[in-house]
């Protein structure tokens, strides 16, 4: 079964909704195992990262209510509102 970037983003959004934050390492490991290696790439700093199309779809889902913490490598809610 072939997955889409939207499906991966929906999983990420569900994790954020349920847990309040999503660590990149956890997301990368889950995505690689459950959705496929093609949604993961190695960025310029040598870290495993999530496909840009997935991140774009994820951003549409959270509508700016989640932010990336560059120091701790996780996404977290910017407000108390969780949809």
Residue, then its C-alpha position, 0 to 999 in steps of 0.5 A: x500500500x502506497x501512502x501519501x504525504x497527507x496521510x503522514x501529515x494527518x498522523x503527525x497532527x493526531x500525535x500533536x493533538x493527543x500528546x501536545x508535542x511531537x519529537x522529530x526523532x520519534x516522528x522519523x522513526x514512526x514514519x520510516x517504519x509505518x509509511x516508508x523510507x521515501x518520506x525521510x531524507x538526510x538534511x544538510x546537517x546530517x540529521x534524518x528529516x521529514x519530507x518537505x511535502x509532509x511538513x507542508x501538509x502538516x502546517x496546513x493541518x495545524x494552521x500555525x498553531x504549532x511551532x518547531x523548537x530548533x533547539x530541542x527538535x520537536x513541534x509543540x502547540x503555540x496556544x492552548x487551543x487543540x483542534 
